[in-house]
């Protein structure tokens, strides 16, 4: 069993124990877990940033194959943690072991997908426009360019994905793949999981002969450590998954630096689902079952959890009845932390006491208040439009049905929606054709549109977009899942009239990496 | 001759004449030019934004071929302005007619390059990951994604490129190509040029059967109109070329909106040149002539004008003598505006009176103070490091030689440099090999590295990067020149399990546009 020591990982060193320690908590029992965790000091944060700055000078020139081996080694080291990781992560998050196993597999798959990406190498968007020394009135120079790494990236772990959006999750994997050192701020709710994964990454840095500082892991308060990190002159970008309040505070810091930096925050979303009448007629029970599964998956603690469901009022009786039964019969959940549980209860009781909202499920709270119940609410389209607060995210296994009389009522609602990670439409082919306008308006409000499915389950692949207009994310042009996530942590660099030996391999005449390049406007994977 | 009326272009209407009018000024004579120009009112700015918002709903779905025809029509309409445009732009900017002709050609070439880009269509980074309904433990959905347009873009014209970075310049061309309506804020120093080009664009919108609001042109103060534009909820991005103060003020506004928007400002740069000893030995006269031409081109009023030149002190006598003669013998220039002239004189006199700086050229100011003279200054590396203010941009035909004793003195200087659009190294192959470290550090401070050439002359092509770390630009990850400029005004949208008929053409199985797509991880321009 891997020994946990409760101290930050600063390059190849461990942090001190000067600060007041905090403990992880067993989400199931509320009991304190050992060891105690010590916050990184101001000097330690500074040291991590300086090591990262120094490591960047080497790591930014590390070839794709070398980075790929490093990423695969991280994945292997995480897998080697085996049951220790599953047990600890499950205890700290209240998520069942099979979910943690699946998330670990996803995290390692993700690391290996980025390894493939950088090993193959074409992702850098290499472009070459050859010289024409005889052009009139002026000769044309040789111009080449590609994406280069940005510099040290600060990554903030999410509470709800202790593996996939944490220490070696999507932000870290994509930043490392793109050639940037990473400084991770652990989430206080799963410090042991963070330490286990952190030591796995740190060992991979060492074993891959990469310089100290390519990776550090800091424990401590988000407000303090996070602020210091984002303000640090050597930190060149940030990645964050979490609350809107936390994300926006860090966004503001990033923008108000003397030298502003890009900050990618994935914040909040209610992921509306629109069920059109014929689809409901045809697949009432199937949609109810799918929706129930999507709302309650992982105790509803997903960024893509569907919090709003629009259903035709005339046809909704059987659907509502079925969903009500399913929600009421759902066993109670242990939530990620007491704080999240109490926020969920607050959200639920705001809906429960709202004059325009009716609670449909028959759940009753546990006497001891520890179990979280799935909750089903209903309102109608007019009330929804009149009460914008009903579009607020309730983080947990709750959803609000919004009944509509006629499809035209949906258009002003869609137009009034804030930016979302996802939106989903259930409709027959004929309905979708007839209601293309709904689709067209919706497309402009979201990062991903799902048809006749459910938004939870974010596939890790080249085409995935886990993003969306503000406030779903801080920069709706990007994605934090899928291979394009690496593009966030790059910048363009151009080389004019450089001798071949000075050029990065990606841009050399001989195309030694055999990558796809845009040469004089045509895509080619040949040499020049 | 095209009739100028001095009023904003609000969609297909013209603005009113309620505000206090301002006049363009003949840069050569100081005489007021007719007509008077009336600032857009608050209501007119709002109207332009609303028209743009409405037009977006149509324009974002306009096929690439249609957008290409529109961009080509703009280019044709600008060319049809002929001598009227040349005469007016030359009078308003003091730039000689041949320069204006060349810039017009460049502007039209740029519009046509973007037309080619969107007509061909592969630029949208289309990706398809096909479903695997039998995958265990969960089926894999069909996921497809591509870049989509962002929404109305506010473009701020530059003073120094009345065509190429103004009404139909790079920001406008790239935003329109990407499928976004554009609202241009004219530069007050060349309103007539702006109106001529604005009517050319507006006519192209109409003749291309595009909706009103795809283009508007506003006259008036940057502080007022610019602020209102960047704060307007319907405006989704901004593009700017100009001063650091102006760019930073707008950056802050964009970041502090309720819904922050991306803002791309290209601001300031001193574009250092590093001359290594053997290169100077071999090509002393050639480098002196090239440098003189680069510093004085367009009266030095370029973002890429080289303002700092590092030369080996031991070898610099002949070089300095030659450059001195050339600079002293350079005829005086008319600058873009009185304001720019007076700022140049201020910058020159700050260097002239600086204790660590010596003025080398023998220029004397005109008695009437209207002519701007090329200026050559010298300091040494130690003084340069001790006086950071010497790295401040002086906008105009001035350059500061910094002599160094040994190449090692350059490393701390390069490390201390602010972000730059460009850096240039002159060196023999052996020198560049030996001094790779200089190159490597420099690469991290700039958007473009030039070898044995000069930074002025920004080629319009697929691989160009006209960008660079802050404060050269607001977002050092992007470029405002070259086809990648269109990427700034896009965002990713993902489609999961959509029926083929609902998908954009770019993502349909049949690949009707025959574009390159990343299908299951492999690039292909075939159908599925």
Interface residues (C-beta under 8 A of the other chain):
Chain A: X57 X60 X61 X102 X116 X122 X125 X127 X128 X129 X137 X138 X140 X141 X143 X144 X145 X148 X150 X151 X251 X252 X255 X256 X259 X260 X262 X419 X429 X432 X433 X436 X439 X440 X443 X444 X446 X447 X448 X449 X450 X451 X452 X453 X457 X459 X461 X462 X463 X464 X465 X467 X469 X470 X471 X474 X475 X476 X477 X478 X479 X484 X490 X491 X492 X493 X494 X495 X496 X497 X498 X499 X501 X502 X516 X518 X521 X523
Chain B: X57 X60 X61 X102 X116 X122 X125 X127 X128 X129 X137 X138 X140 X141 X143 X144 X145 X148 X150 X151 X251 X252 X255 X256 X259 X260 X262 X419 X429 X432 X433 X436 X439 X440 X443 X444 X446 X447 X448 X449 X450 X451 X452 X453 X457 X459 X461 X462 X463 X464 X465 X467 X469 X470 X471 X474 X475 X476 X477 X478 X479 X484 X490 X491 X492 X493 X494 X495 X496 X497 X498 X499 X501 X502 X516 X518 X521 X523
